[in-house]
């Protein structure tokens, strides 16, 4: 059985948002995204993959298509395949997210 400690896995950089892979198969991946204040994941789209963001620490502005919402700890956001989505840390604190995507785009044919 594989397991990870999401507190010790988190890594931050003042240069850019960090993505740390926890688990990955052909069918999905699970990452931790770590954003310092002012950092963002630019709005983008995945044509065939669904994404879920879960806020572990801090708060962020989540964008899905024409909507945006500020969410804090223990809140989750769904970005369906084809949607334009991203996240911004507009707070003065760190933002840590657990992110799931399926199917895994790293194994797309």
C-alpha distances in whole Angstrom, upper triangle without the diagonal:
4,7,10,14,16,19,19,17,21,24,27,30,34,34,32,29,26,23,19,17,13,12,14,14,18,18,17,16,16,18,19,23,25,29,32,35,37,34,33,31,34,35,34,33,30,32,29,26,26,24,23,24,23,25,23,26,30,31,32,35,33,35,34,37,41,39,38,36,35,32,31,28,25,27,26,28,28,29,30,30,33,34,35,33,32,32,34,34,37,37,37,34,30,28,25,23,20,20,19,21,21,22,21,24,23,22,26,28
4,7,11,13,16,15,14,17,20,23,26,30,31,28,25,22,19,16,13,10,9,11,12,16,16,15,14,13,14,16,20,22,25,28,31,33,30,30,28,31,32,31,30,28,30,27,24,24,22,21,21,20,22,20,23,27,29,29,32,30,32,32,35,38,36,35,34,33,30,28,25,23,25,24,26,26,27,28,28,31,32,32,30,29,29,31,30,34,33,34,30,27,25,21,20,17,17,17,18,19,20,18,22,20,20,24,26
4,7,9,12,12,11,14,17,21,24,28,29,26,23,20,18,14,12,9,9,12,14,18,18,16,14,12,13,14,18,19,23,26,29,31,28,28,26,30,31,30,30,28,30,28,24,23,21,20,20,18,19,17,20,24,26,27,29,28,30,30,34,37,35,33,31,30,27,25,22,20,23,22,24,24,26,27,28,31,31,31,29,27,27,28,28,31,30,31,27,24,22,18,17,14,16,16,18,20,21,19,22,21,22,25,28
4,6,9,8,7,11,14,17,21,24,25,23,20,17,15,11,10,7,9,12,15,19,19,16,14,11,11,11,15,16,20,22,25,27,25,25,24,27,28,28,28,27,29,28,24,23,20,19,18,16,17,15,17,21,23,24,27,26,28,29,32,35,33,31,29,28,25,23,20,19,21,20,22,23,25,26,27,30,30,30,27,25,24,26,25,28,27,27,24,20,19,15,15,12,14,15,18,20,21,19,22,21,22,25,29
4,5,6,6,9,12,16,19,22,24,22,19,16,15,12,12,9,12,16,19,22,22,19,16,13,12,11,14,15,18,20,23,26,24,24,23,27,29,29,29,28,31,30,26,24,22,20,18,16,16,13,14,18,21,22,25,25,28,29,32,35,33,30,28,26,23,21,18,17,20,20,22,24,25,28,29,32,31,30,27,25,23,24,23,26,25,25,21,18,17,13,14,12,15,16,20,22,24,22,24,23,25,28,31
4,6,5,6,10,13,17,20,21,19,16,14,12,10,10,8,11,15,18,22,21,18,15,11,10,8,11,11,15,17,20,22,20,20,20,24,25,25,26,25,28,27,24,22,19,17,15,13,12,9,11,15,17,19,22,21,24,25,29,31,29,27,25,23,20,17,15,14,17,17,19,21,22,25,26,29,27,27,24,22,20,21,19,23,21,22,18,15,13,10,10,9,12,14,17,20,22,20,23,22,24,27,30
4,5,6,9,12,15,18,20,19,16,14,14,12,13,12,15,19,22,25,25,21,18,15,13,10,12,11,14,15,18,21,20,20,21,24,26,27,28,28,31,30,27,25,22,19,17,14,13,10,10,14,17,19,22,22,25,27,31,33,30,27,25,23,20,17,14,15,18,18,21,23,25,27,29,31,30,29,25,23,20,21,19,22,20,20,16,13,12,10,11,11,15,17,20,23,26,24,26,25,27,30,33
4,6,8,11,15,18,20,19,17,14,14,11,13,11,15,18,22,25,25,22,19,15,13,11,13,12,15,16,20,23,21,22,22,26,28,28,30,29,32,31,28,27,23,22,19,17,16,13,14,17,20,21,25,25,28,29,33,35,33,30,28,26,23,21,18,19,21,22,24,26,27,29,31,33,32,31,27,25,22,23,21,24,22,22,18,15,15,12,14,13,16,19,22,25,26,24,26,25,27,30,33
4,6,10,13,17,18,17,14,11,10,7,9,8,12,15,19,22,22,19,15,12,10,8,10,10,14,15,19,21,19,20,19,23,25,25,26,26,29,28,24,24,20,19,17,16,15,13,14,17,19,20,23,23,26,27,30,33,31,28,27,25,22,20,18,18,20,20,22,23,24,27,27,30,29,28,24,22,20,21,20,23,22,22,18,15,14,11,12,11,14,16,18,21,23,21,22,21,23,26,30
4,7,10,14,15,14,11,8,9,7,10,10,14,17,20,23,23,20,16,13,10,7,8,7,10,12,15,18,15,16,16,20,22,23,25,24,28,28,24,23,19,18,15,14,13,11,11,13,16,17,20,20,23,25,28,30,28,25,24,22,20,18,16,17,19,19,20,22,23,25,26,28,27,26,22,19,17,18,16,19,18,18,15,11,10,8,10,10,13,16,18,22,23,21,22,21,24,27,30
4,7,10,12,11,9,7,8,7,11,12,16,18,22,25,25,21,18,15,12,9,9,6,9,10,14,16,14,15,16,19,22,23,25,25,28,28,25,24,21,20,17,17,15,14,13,15,17,17,20,21,23,25,28,30,29,26,25,23,21,19,18,20,21,21,22,24,24,27,28,29,28,26,23,19,17,17,16,19,18,17,14,11,11,9,12,13,15,18,20,23,25,22,23,22,25,27,31
4,7,9,8,7,6,9,10,14,15,19,21,25,27,27,23,20,17,14,11,9,6,7,7,11,13,11,13,14,17,20,22,24,25,29,29,26,25,22,21,18,17,16,14,13,14,16,16,18,19,22,24,27,29,27,24,23,21,20,19,18,20,21,21,22,24,24,27,28,29,27,25,22,18,16,15,13,16,15,14,12,9,10,9,12,14,16,19,21,25,26,24,24,23,26,28,32
4,5,6,7,7,10,12,16,18,21,23,26,28,29,25,22,20,16,13,11,8,8,7,11,12,10,12,14,17,20,21,24,25,29,30,27,27,23,23,20,20,18,18,16,16,18,17,19,20,23,25,28,29,28,25,25,22,22,21,21,23,24,24,24,26,25,28,29,29,28,25,22,19,16,15,14,16,16,15,13,11,12,12,15,17,18,21,23,26,28,25,25,24,27,29,32
4,6,8,9,13,15,19,21,25,26,30,31,32,28,25,23,19,16,13,10,9,7,9,10,9,12,14,16,20,22,25,26,30,32,29,28,25,25,22,22,20,19,17,16,18,17,19,21,22,25,28,29,28,25,24,22,22,21,22,25,25,25,25,27,26,30,30,30,28,25,23,19,17,14,13,14,15,13,13,11,13,14,17,20,20,24,25,29,30,28,27,26,30,31,35
4,7,9,13,15,19,22,25,25,29,30,31,27,24,23,19,17,14,12,10,9,11,11,9,11,13,15,18,20,23,25,28,30,27,27,24,24,22,23,21,21,20,19,19,18,19,21,22,25,27,28,27,25,25,23,24,23,24,26,26,26,25,27,26,29,29,29,27,24,21,18,16,15,14,16,17,16,16,14,15,16,18,20,21,24,24,28,29,26,25,24,28,29,32
4,6,10,13,16,19,22,22,26,27,27,24,21,19,16,14,11,9,7,8,10,10,7,8,9,11,15,16,20,21,25,26,24,24,21,21,18,20,18,19,18,17,17,15,17,17,19,21,23,25,24,22,22,20,21,21,21,24,23,22,22,23,22,25,25,25,23,20,18,14,13,12,12,14,15,16,15,12,12,13,15,17,17,20,21,24,25,23,22,21,25,26,29
4,7,10,13,16,19,20,23,24,24,21,18,16,12,10,7,6,5,7,10,10,6,7,7,10,14,15,18,19,23,24,21,20,17,17,15,16,15,15,15,14,14,13,14,15,16,19,21,23,22,19,20,18,18,18,18,20,20,19,18,20,19,22,22,23,21,18,15,12,10,10,10,13,14,15,13,10,10,10,11,13,13,16,18,21,23,20,19,19,23,24,27
4,6,10,13,16,17,20,22,22,19,15,14,10,8,6,5,7,9,13,13,10,10,10,13,16,17,19,19,23,23,20,20,17,17,15,16,15,15,15,15,16,15,17,17,19,21,23,25,24,22,22,20,19,19,19,20,20,19,19,20,20,22,23,23,22,20,17,14,13,13,13,16,17,17,15,12,11,10,10,12,12,15,16,20,21,18,18,17,21,23,26
4,6,10,12,13,16,18,18,15,11,10,6,6,5,7,9,12,15,16,12,12,10,13,16,16,17,17,20,20,17,17,14,14,13,14,14,14,15,16,17,16,18,17,18,20,22,25,24,22,22,21,19,19,18,19,19,18,17,18,18,20,20,21,20,19,16,14,13,14,15,18,19,20,18,14,12,10,10,10,9,12,13,16,18,15,15,14,18,19,23
4,6,9,11,15,17,18,14,11,9,5,5,6,8,12,14,18,19,16,15,14,17,19,19,20,19,22,22,19,18,16,15,14,14,15,14,15,17,19,18,20,19,21,22,25,28,27,25,24,23,21,20,19,19,20,19,19,20,20,22,22,24,23,22,19,17,16,17,17,21,21,22,19,15,14,11,10,10,10,12,13,17,18,15,16,14,17,20,23
4,6,7,11,14,14,11,7,6,4,6,9,11,15,18,21,22,19,18,16,19,20,19,20,18,21,20,17,17,14,15,14,15,16,15,17,20,21,20,22,21,22,23,25,29,27,26,25,25,23,22,20,20,21,19,19,19,19,21,20,23,22,22,20,18,18,20,20,24,24,25,22,18,16,13,12,10,9,10,11,14,15,12,13,12,15,17,21
4,7,11,14,14,11,8,6,5,7,11,13,17,20,23,24,21,20,18,22,23,22,22,20,23,22,18,18,15,15,14,14,16,14,17,20,21,21,23,22,24,24,27,30,29,27,26,25,23,22,20,19,20,18,19,19,20,21,22,24,24,24,22,20,20,22,22,25,25,26,23,19,17,14,12,9,10,10,12,14,16,13,15,14,16,19,22
4,7,11,11,8,6,5,7,10,13,16,20,23,26,27,24,23,20,23,24,22,22,19,22,20,16,16,15,15,15,15,18,17,20,23,24,23,25,23,25,25,27,31,29,28,28,27,25,24,22,20,21,19,20,19,20,21,20,23,24,24,22,21,21,24,24,28,28,29,26,23,20,17,14,11,11,9,11,12,13,11,14,12,14,17,20
4,7,8,6,4,6,9,12,15,18,21,25,28,28,25,23,20,23,23,21,20,17,19,17,14,15,14,15,16,17,20,20,22,25,26,25,26,24,25,24,27,30,29,28,28,28,26,26,24,23,23,20,20,19,19,19,19,21,22,23,21,21,22,25,26,29,30,31,28,25,22,19,16,13,12,10,10,10,10,8,11,9,10,13,16
4,5,5,6,9,12,16,18,22,25,28,31,31,28,26,23,25,25,23,21,18,19,16,14,15,15,16,18,20,22,23,26,28,29,28,29,26,27,25,28,31,31,30,30,31,29,29,27,25,25,22,22,20,20,19,18,21,23,24,23,23,24,27,29,32,33,35,32,28,26,22,19,16,14,11,11,10,9,7,10,9,8,11,14
4,6,8,12,14,18,20,24,26,30,33,33,29,27,23,25,24,22,20,16,17,14,12,14,15,17,19,21,24,25,28,30,30,29,30,27,27,25,27,31,30,30,31,32,30,30,29,27,27,23,23,20,20,19,17,20,22,23,22,23,25,28,30,34,35,37,34,31,28,25,22,19,16,13,11,9,7,6,8,8,6,8,11
4,7,11,14,17,19,23,26,29,32,32,29,26,23,24,23,21,18,15,15,12,10,11,12,14,17,19,22,23,27,29,28,27,28,24,25,23,25,28,28,28,29,29,28,28,27,25,24,21,20,17,17,16,14,18,20,21,21,22,24,27,29,32,33,35,33,30,26,23,20,17,14,11,9,6,5,5,9,10,8,10,12
4,7,10,14,16,19,22,26,28,28,25,23,19,21,21,18,17,13,15,12,9,10,10,11,14,15,19,20,23,25,25,24,24,21,22,20,22,26,25,25,25,26,24,24,23,21,21,17,17,15,15,14,13,17,18,19,18,19,20,24,25,29,30,32,29,26,23,20,16,13,10,7,5,4,5,4,8,9,9,11,14
4,7,10,12,16,19,22,25,26,22,20,17,19,19,18,16,14,16,14,11,11,10,11,12,14,17,17,20,22,22,21,22,20,21,20,22,26,25,24,24,24,22,22,21,20,19,16,16,15,15,15,15,18,18,19,17,17,18,21,22,26,27,29,26,23,20,16,13,10,8,6,5,7,8,6,9,9,10,12,16
4,7,10,13,16,20,23,23,20,19,16,19,19,18,18,16,18,17,13,12,10,10,10,11,13,13,16,19,19,19,20,18,20,19,22,26,24,23,23,22,20,19,18,17,17,14,15,14,15,16,16,19,19,20,17,16,17,19,20,24,24,26,23,20,17,13,10,7,6,5,7,9,11,9,12,12,14,16,20
4,6,10,13,16,19,20,17,16,14,17,18,17,17,16,19,18,15,14,11,10,10,11,12,12,14,17,17,17,18,17,19,19,22,25,24,22,21,21,19,18,17,16,16,14,15,15,15,17,18,20,19,19,16,15,15,17,17,21,21,23,20,16,14,10,8,6,5,7,9,12,14,11,13,13,15,18,21
4,6,10,13,16,18,15,14,13,16,18,18,19,18,22,21,17,16,13,12,9,9,10,9,11,13,14,14,17,16,18,19,22,25,23,21,20,19,17,16,14,14,15,14,15,16,16,19,20,22,21,20,17,15,13,15,15,18,18,19,16,13,10,7,5,5,6,9,12,15,17,15,16,16,19,21,25
4,7,10,13,14,11,10,9,13,15,16,17,17,21,21,17,16,13,12,9,10,10,10,11,12,13,12,14,13,16,17,20,23,21,19,18,17,15,14,14,15,15,14,14,15,15,18,19,21,19,18,14,12,10,11,11,15,15,17,14,11,8,6,5,6,7,11,13,16,18,16,17,17,20,22,25
4,7,10,12,9,10,10,14,16,18,20,20,24,24,21,20,16,15,12,12,10,10,9,10,11,11,14,14,17,19,22,24,22,20,19,17,15,14,14,16,16,16,16,18,18,22,23,24,22,20,17,13,11,11,10,13,13,14,11,7,6,5,7,9,11,14,16,20,22,20,20,20,24,25,29
4,6,8,6,7,9,12,15,17,19,21,25,25,22,21,17,16,13,13,11,12,10,10,10,9,12,13,15,18,21,22,21,18,17,15,14,14,14,16,16,16,17,19,19,22,23,24,22,19,16,12,9,8,7,10,10,11,9,6,5,6,9,12,13,17,18,22,24,22,22,22,26,27,31
4,6,6,9,11,14,17,20,23,24,28,29,26,25,21,20,17,16,14,14,11,10,11,11,13,15,18,21,24,25,23,19,19,16,16,15,16,19,19,19,20,22,22,26,27,27,25,22,19,15,12,10,7,9,9,8,7,5,6,9,12,15,17,20,22,26,28,26,26,26,29,30,34
4,6,9,12,14,17,20,23,25,29,30,28,26,22,21,18,18,15,15,12,10,10,10,12,14,17,20,23,23,21,18,17,14,15,14,16,19,19,20,20,23,23,26,28,28,25,22,19,15,12,9,5,6,6,5,6,6,8,11,14,17,19,22,24,28,30,28,28,28,32,33,36
4,7,10,12,15,18,21,24,27,29,27,25,22,21,18,19,16,18,15,13,12,10,11,14,15,19,21,21,20,16,16,14,16,16,18,21,20,20,20,22,22,25,26,26,23,20,17,14,11,7,5,5,7,8,9,9,10,13,15,19,19,23,24,28,30,28,27,28,31,32,35
4,7,9,12,15,19,21,24,26,23,23,19,19,16,17,15,16,15,13,12,10,11,13,14,17,20,20,19,16,16,15,16,16,18,20,19,19,18,20,19,23,24,23,21,18,15,11,9,6,6,8,10,11,11,9,9,12,13,16,16,20,21,24,26,24,23,24,28,28,32
4,6,9,12,15,17,21,22,20,19,16,16,14,15,14,16,15,14,12,9,9,10,11,14,16,17,16,14,14,13,14,15,17,19,18,17,16,17,16,19,20,20,17,14,11,7,6,4,6,9,11,13,13,11,10,12,12,15,14,17,18,22,23,22,21,22,25,25,29
4,6,8,11,13,17,19,17,16,13,14,12,14,14,16,16,15,14,11,10,10,10,12,14,16,16,14,15,15,15,17,18,19,18,16,14,15,13,16,17,16,14,11,9,5,5,6,9,12,14,17,16,14,12,12,12,14,12,15,15,18,20,18,17,18,22,22,25
4,6,10,13,16,18,17,17,14,16,14,17,17,20,20,18,16,13,12,11,10,11,12,14,15,13,15,16,17,19,21,22,20,18,16,16,14,16,16,15,13,10,8,5,7,8,11,13,16,19,19,17,15,16,15,17,15,17,17,19,21,19,18,19,22,22,25
4,7,11,13,16,15,14,13,14,14,17,18,21,21,20,17,14,11,10,7,8,9,11,12,11,14,15,17,19,21,22,19,17,14,14,11,13,13,12,10,6,5,4,7,9,13,15,18,21,21,19,17,18,16,18,15,17,16,18,19,19,17,19,22,21,24
4,7,10,13,12,12,12,14,14,18,19,22,23,22,20,17,15,12,10,9,10,13,14,14,17,18,19,22,23,24,21,18,15,14,11,12,11,9,8,5,5,6,10,13,16,18,22,24,24,22,19,19,17,18,15,16,14,16,17,16,14,16,19,18,20
4,6,9,9,10,10,13,14,18,20,23,24,24,22,19,17,14,11,9,9,13,14,15,18,20,20,23,24,24,21,18,15,13,9,9,7,6,6,5,6,9,12,16,19,21,24,27,27,24,21,21,18,18,15,15,12,13,14,14,12,15,17,15,18
4,6,5,8,9,12,14,18,21,23,25,25,23,21,19,16,14,12,12,16,17,18,20,22,22,24,25,24,22,18,15,13,9,9,6,5,7,8,9,11,15,18,21,24,27,29,28,26,23,21,18,18,14,13,10,10,10,11,8,12,13,12,14
4,6,9,11,15,17,21,24,26,28,29,27,24,22,19,16,14,13,17,18,20,22,25,25,27,28,27,24,21,17,14,11,9,5,4,8,9,12,14,18,21,25,27,30,33,32,29,26,25,22,21,17,15,12,11,11,12,10,13,14,11,13
4,7,10,14,17,20,23,26,28,29,27,25,23,20,18,15,15,19,20,22,24,26,25,27,28,26,24,20,17,14,11,9,5,7,10,12,13,16,19,23,26,29,31,34,33,30,27,25,22,20,16,14,10,9,8,9,8,12,12,9,12
4,7,10,13,17,20,22,25,26,24,22,21,17,16,14,15,19,19,20,21,23,22,24,24,23,21,17,14,11,9,7,5,8,10,12,12,14,17,21,23,26,28,31,30,27,23,21,18,16,12,10,6,5,5,7,7,11,11,10,13
4,7,10,14,17,19,22,23,21,19,19,15,14,12,13,17,17,18,19,20,19,21,21,19,17,13,11,8,6,5,5,8,9,11,11,13,15,19,22,24,26,29,27,25,21,19,16,14,11,8,6,5,7,9,10,14,14,13,17
4,7,10,13,16,18,19,18,16,16,12,12,11,13,17,16,16,16,17,16,18,18,16,14,11,8,6,5,6,7,10,10,11,9,10,12,16,18,21,23,26,24,21,17,16,12,11,7,6,4,7,9,10,11,14,15,15,19
4,7,10,13,15,17,15,14,14,11,12,11,14,17,16,15,15,15,13,15,14,13,11,7,6,5,6,8,11,13,12,13,11,11,12,15,17,20,21,24,22,19,15,13,10,8,6,5,6,9,12,13,14,17,18,19,22
4,7,9,12,13,12,11,11,9,11,11,15,17,15,14,13,13,10,11,11,10,8,5,5,7,8,11,14,16,14,14,11,10,9,12,13,17,17,20,18,15,12,10,6,6,5,7,9,12,15,15,16,18,20,21,25
4,6,9,11,10,11,12,11,14,14,18,20,17,15,13,13,10,9,8,7,6,4,7,9,12,15,17,19,17,17,14,13,11,14,14,17,17,19,17,14,11,9,5,5,6,9,12,15,18,18,19,21,23,24,28
4,6,7,7,8,11,10,14,15,19,21,18,15,13,11,8,6,5,5,6,6,9,12,14,17,20,22,19,19,15,13,11,12,11,14,14,16,13,11,8,6,5,7,9,12,15,18,21,21,22,23,26,27,31
4,7,9,11,14,14,18,19,23,24,21,19,16,14,11,8,5,6,8,9,12,15,17,21,23,25,23,22,19,17,14,15,13,16,15,16,13,10,8,5,5,7,10,13,17,20,23,22,24,24,27,28,32
4,7,10,13,14,18,20,24,25,22,19,16,13,10,7,5,8,10,12,14,18,20,23,25,27,25,23,20,17,14,14,11,14,12,12,9,7,6,5,7,10,13,16,20,23,26,25,26,27,29,31,35
4,7,11,13,16,19,23,23,20,17,14,11,9,6,6,10,11,13,15,18,20,23,26,27,24,23,19,16,12,11,9,10,8,9,6,6,5,7,9,12,15,18,21,25,27,26,27,28,31,32,36
4,7,9,13,16,19,20,17,13,10,7,5,4,7,10,9,11,12,16,17,21,24,25,21,20,16,14,10,9,7,8,7,10,8,8,6,8,9,13,14,18,20,24,26,26,27,28,31,32,35
4,6,10,13,16,16,14,10,8,5,6,7,9,12,10,11,11,14,15,19,21,22,18,16,13,10,6,6,5,6,7,10,10,9,7,9,9,13,14,17,19,22,25,24,24,26,29,29,33
4,7,10,13,13,10,7,5,4,6,9,12,14,12,12,11,13,13,17,19,19,16,14,11,8,6,5,6,7,9,13,13,13,10,13,12,15,15,18,19,22,25,24,24,26,29,29,32
4,7,10,11,8,5,5,6,7,10,13,14,11,10,8,10,10,13,16,16,12,11,7,6,5,7,9,11,13,16,16,15,12,13,11,14,13,15,16,19,21,21,21,23,26,26,29
4,6,7,6,4,7,9,11,14,17,17,14,12,9,10,9,12,14,13,10,8,5,5,6,8,12,13,16,19,19,18,15,16,14,16,15,16,16,19,21,21,20,23,26,25,28
4,6,5,6,9,12,13,16,18,18,15,12,9,8,6,9,11,10,6,6,4,7,9,12,15,17,19,23,22,21,18,18,16,17,15,15,15,17,19,20,19,22,24,23,26
4,6,8,11,15,16,20,22,22,18,16,12,11,9,10,11,9,6,5,6,9,12,14,18,19,22,25,25,24,21,22,20,20,18,18,17,19,20,21,20,23,25,24,26
4,7,10,14,16,20,23,23,19,18,14,14,12,13,15,13,9,8,9,11,13,15,18,18,21,25,26,25,22,24,22,23,21,22,21,22,24,25,24,27,29,27,30
4,7,11,13,16,19,20,16,15,11,12,11,13,16,14,11,10,9,11,12,13,16,16,19,23,23,23,20,21,19,21,19,20,20,22,24,25,24,27,30,28,31
4,7,10,13,16,17,14,13,10,12,12,15,17,16,13,11,9,9,9,10,13,13,15,19,19,19,17,18,17,19,18,19,20,22,24,25,25,27,30,29,32
4,6,10,13,14,11,11,9,12,13,16,19,19,15,14,12,11,10,10,12,12,13,17,17,17,15,16,15,17,17,19,20,23,25,26,26,28,31,30,34
4,7,11,12,10,11,10,14,15,18,21,22,18,17,14,12,9,9,9,9,10,14,14,14,12,14,14,16,17,19,21,24,27,27,27,29,32,32,35
4,7,9,6,8,9,12,14,18,21,22,19,18,14,13,10,11,10,11,11,14,13,13,11,12,11,14,15,17,19,22,25,25,26,28,31,31,35
4,7,6,9,11,15,17,20,23,25,22,21,17,15,12,12,11,12,11,13,11,11,9,10,10,13,15,17,20,23,26,26,27,29,31,32,36
4,6,9,12,15,18,21,24,26,23,23,19,17,14,15,13,15,13,15,12,12,9,9,9,11,14,16,20,23,26,25,27,28,31,32,35
4,7,10,14,17,20,23,25,22,23,19,18,16,17,16,18,17,19,16,15,12,11,10,10,13,15,18,21,24,24,26,27,29,30,34
4,7,10,14,17,20,22,19,19,16,15,13,15,15,17,16,19,17,16,12,12,10,11,12,14,17,19,22,23,24,26,28,29,33
4,7,10,13,16,18,16,17,13,13,12,15,15,17,18,20,18,17,13,12,9,9,10,11,13,16,19,19,21,23,25,25,29
4,7,10,13,15,12,13,10,10,10,13,15,17,18,21,20,18,14,14,11,11,10,11,12,14,17,18,19,22,24,24,27
4,6,10,12,10,11,9,11,12,16,18,20,21,25,23,21,17,16,13,12,10,10,10,12,14,16,17,20,21,21,24
4,7,8,6,8,6,9,11,15,18,20,22,25,24,22,18,17,14,14,11,10,9,11,13,14,15,18,20,19,22
4,6,6,9,9,12,15,18,21,24,26,29,28,26,22,21,17,16,13,12,10,10,12,14,14,17,18,17,20
4,6,9,10,13,16,20,23,25,28,31,30,27,24,23,19,18,14,13,10,9,10,12,11,15,16,14,17
4,7,9,13,16,20,23,25,28,31,30,28,25,24,21,20,17,16,13,13,13,14,13,17,18,15,18
4,6,10,13,17,20,22,25,28,27,26,22,22,19,19,16,15,13,14,15,16,15,19,20,18,21
4,7,11,14,17,19,22,25,25,24,20,21,18,19,16,16,14,16,17,17,16,19,21,19,22
4,7,11,14,16,19,22,22,20,17,17,14,15,13,14,13,15,17,17,16,18,21,20,23
4,7,10,13,16,19,18,16,13,14,12,14,12,14,13,16,18,18,17,19,22,21,25
4,7,9,12,15,14,13,10,11,10,13,12,14,15,18,20,20,19,21,24,24,27
4,6,9,12,12,11,9,11,11,15,14,18,19,22,24,23,22,24,27,27,31
4,6,8,8,8,6,10,11,15,15,19,20,24,26,25,25,26,29,30,33
4,7,9,10,9,13,14,18,19,22,24,27,30,29,28,29,33,33,36
4,5,8,8,12,14,18,20,23,25,29,31,30,30,31,34,35,39
4,7,9,13,16,20,22,25,28,31,34,32,32,33,36,37,41
4,7,10,13,17,19,23,25,29,31,30,30,31,34,35,39
4,7,10,14,16,20,22,26,28,27,27,27,31,32,36
4,7,10,12,16,19,23,25,24,24,25,28,29,33
4,7,10,13,16,20,22,21,22,22,25,27,31
4,6,10,13,16,19,18,19,20,23,24,28
4,7,10,14,16,15,17,18,20,22,26
4,7,10,13,12,14,15,17,18,22
4,7,9,9,11,13,15,16,20
4,6,6,8,10,12,12,16
3,5,8,10,10,11,14
4,6,9,8,8,11
4,5,6,7,10
4,5,5,9
4,6,9
4,6
4
